[in-house]
């Protein structure tokens, strides 16, 4: 609960401009009921086709490393995380958004990375320090793709 309040305070204080290192600051968002970010991060509709590409991309989403997905052309789906087939039938859009942005708000012990977080990490390579794994629009594209998985 304290960690959640701290995370909300940190994110709500962020802007959209670049910081001193040139890395973009986080887009403001609000966590609702400790399990959802109901508002789109960018105000731009997500692209499910691009979201699917990001989910497969090993340097971006890399969802296949941990999840089984309806992507038969890719082999070696992970089985650490839940099967994402039908995920849109189990979760609302805002719940999926929070799980991508920072799943540790829901479950501190999860091994799923926070894809849209830029601080609080340990032993980060200098070139990645202060940067997110994916952009706010990437989050929206992946959410749009996941919402097609009914």
Number of C-alpha atoms within 10 A of each C-alpha: 9 7 11 16 12 11 17 18 12 13 17 15 12 14 14 10 12 11 12 8 9 10 15 18 19 24 17 16 19 16 20 14 7 15 18 20 21 17 14 18 22 16 9 10 13 20 16 18 12 15 22 20 16 21 23 17 13 12 10 15 22 14 21 24 16 18 18 20 22 14 13 9 5 10 9 11 17 15 13 13 15 12 16 18 17 15 17 19 12 13 15 15 19 18 22 25 26 27 22 22 24 18 22 19 22 16 12 12 9 12 12 17 15 20 22 23 21 17 12 7 10 7 6 12 7 8 7 11 15 19 21 19 19 18 20 18 18 23 26 27 24 25 29 23 21 25 18 14 15 12
